[in-house]
Amino acid sequence: QVQLVESGGGLVQPGGSLRLSCVVLRSIFNIHTMDWYRQAPGKQRELVAAITNTVTTNYADAVKGRFTISRDNAQNTVYLQMNSLKPEDTAVYYCHIRAYPTLWGQGTQVTVSS
C-alpha cells in the first residue's frame, strides 16, 4: 500500500517562507516523477511543481523563481521550499506520484495572510 504524508504547512505573513515535506510510505519513490499540487477554495487543483527521477524540474509560471522542488531518494521524501509567499499562494498543498494518478495524501494547509 502506497501512502503519501504531507507536512510543513501553516500560517505565514506575505513575503515569508515555508518548507513542505512529503514522505512516500513505500520504497518505490526513487523511480517516479513527483508533483506538488495545490487547491484553493472554490478553485480546481493545479500543478505547482514537478521533479523527475533524474531531478529535472518544472514549475507553474505563478511560482517560478519563488518555489523550489527537491527530493531525497534515500528518505523517500520530496520537498517544496516556498519563498516570497503571497496571499494568492493560500491553498491546500498535495504531493502526488505521477504514476499513481488516483492516489492523494491528506494535504497540508498553507495560509498567507497578515
C-alpha positions as CSV (number, residue, x, y, z in Angstrom):
1,Q,0.0,0.0,0.0
2,V,1.4,3.3,-1.1
3,Q,0.8,6.3,1.2
4,L,1.7,10.0,0.9
5,V,2.1,12.1,4.1
6,E,2.4,15.8,3.6
7,S,3.5,18.2,6.4
8,G,5.0,21.7,6.9
9,G,2.1,23.9,6.2
10,G,0.9,26.8,8.4
11,L,0.1,30.5,8.7
12,V,2.8,32.9,7.3
13,Q,2.8,36.6,6.6
14,P,3.2,37.8,3.0
15,G,6.9,37.6,2.0
16,G,7.6,34.8,4.4
17,S,8.8,31.2,3.7
18,L,7.6,27.7,4.3
19,R,9.1,24.3,3.5
20,L,6.7,21.5,2.8
21,S,7.6,17.8,3.0
22,C,6.0,14.7,1.6
23,V,7.1,11.2,2.7
24,V,6.2,8.3,0.5
25,L,5.5,5.3,2.7
26,R,6.8,2.6,0.4
27,S,10.1,2.2,-1.3
28,I,9.0,2.9,-4.8
29,F,9.9,6.6,-4.6
30,N,13.1,6.9,-6.5
31,I,11.8,5.7,-9.8
32,H,8.9,8.1,-10.2
33,T,8.2,11.7,-11.1
34,M,6.8,13.6,-8.1
35,D,4.4,16.5,-8.3
36,W,3.2,19.2,-5.9
37,Y,-0.3,20.4,-6.5
38,R,-2.4,23.0,-4.7
39,Q,-6.1,23.7,-4.4
40,A,-7.5,27.0,-3.2
41,P,-11.1,27.3,-2.0
42,G,-13.5,27.3,-5.0
43,K,-10.8,26.5,-7.5
44,Q,-9.6,23.5,-9.3
45,R,-6.5,21.6,-8.2
46,E,-3.5,22.9,-10.1
47,L,0.0,21.6,-10.7
48,V,2.7,23.8,-8.9
49,A,5.9,21.9,-9.4
50,A,7.3,18.6,-10.6
51,I,10.6,16.7,-10.3
52,T,11.6,13.6,-12.3
53,N,13.7,10.7,-11.1
54,T,16.6,12.4,-12.9
55,V,16.0,15.6,-11.0
56,T,14.6,17.6,-13.9
57,T,12.2,20.2,-12.5
58,N,9.3,22.2,-13.9
59,Y,7.2,25.0,-12.3
60,A,4.0,26.8,-12.9
61,D,4.5,30.3,-14.1
62,A,2.9,31.7,-10.9
63,V,5.6,30.2,-8.7
64,K,8.7,30.4,-10.9
65,G,11.6,32.0,-9.1
66,R,9.9,31.7,-5.7
67,F,9.4,27.9,-5.1
68,T,11.9,25.1,-5.3
69,I,11.1,21.4,-5.5
70,S,13.7,18.9,-4.5
71,R,13.8,15.2,-3.5
72,D,15.8,12.9,-1.2
73,N,15.5,9.4,-2.6
74,A,17.2,7.9,0.5
75,Q,14.5,9.3,2.7
76,N,11.6,8.7,0.2
77,T,10.8,12.4,0.6
78,V,10.0,15.3,-1.7
79,Y,10.2,18.9,-0.6
80,L,8.7,22.2,-1.7
81,Q,10.6,25.3,-0.5
82,M,8.3,28.3,-0.8
83,N,9.8,31.8,-0.5
84,S,8.3,35.3,-1.0
85,L,4.9,33.9,-0.3
86,K,1.8,35.8,-1.5
87,P,-1.8,35.7,-0.3
88,E,-2.7,34.0,-3.6
89,D,-0.5,31.1,-2.6
90,T,-3.1,30.2,0.1
91,A,-4.3,26.7,-0.6
92,V,-4.1,23.1,0.5
93,Y,-0.9,21.6,-0.9
94,Y,-0.7,18.0,-2.0
95,C,2.1,15.8,-3.2
96,H,1.5,13.3,-5.9
97,I,3.2,10.3,-7.6
98,R,2.5,10.8,-11.3
99,A,2.4,7.0,-11.9
100,Y,-0.4,6.7,-9.4
101,P,-2.9,9.3,-10.7
102,T,-5.7,8.5,-8.2
103,L,-3.6,8.4,-5.1
104,W,-3.6,11.6,-2.9
105,G,-2.5,12.3,0.6
106,Q,-4.4,14.4,3.1
107,G,-2.7,17.6,2.1
108,T,-1.2,20.4,4.2
109,Q,-2.8,23.8,4.6
110,V,-0.8,26.9,3.7
111,T,-2.3,30.3,4.6
112,V,-0.6,33.5,3.6
113,S,-2.1,36.4,5.5
114,S,-1.1,39.5,7.5
